[in-house]
Amino acid sequence: MTYPETYRFTKEHEWVHVEGSEATVGITDHAQHELGDIVFVDLPKVGSAVTKGQTFASVESVKAVSDIYSPINGEVAVINDLLQQTPEKLNEDPHGAAWLIKVKLDGAPELNELMQAADYQKYIGAE
């Protein structure tokens, strides 16, 4: 799997893609592969605050329930309603159509602390 060069990644296997003052957040292909078949996604409400390093969602697979941690600070602007009806999309397209939330950024200096694609690929290769 090649990870998108314009994305930033966390050690907890979340990704973030910034466009202007909004960031899209999701889980990585590596994460969905480790989870197995995803059967349910619990997302926050629009308008909720997210804080870097804090849980904002959970993903349930046939193996376990996993917390999803925010890679950034901001306010939830949009949730991906597609995942409410078809959570298995996370297994099919985790870096595309199966994003989790879009966040209104609050400056986002924490982006500089996240890994670039090449660094993330090295990180998961070392796991």
Summary of the structure (lengths in Angstrom):
residues: 127
radius of gyration: 13.3
end to end distance: 15.4
largest distance: 37.4
contacts: 382
relative contact order: 0.26
helix: 24%
strand: 35%
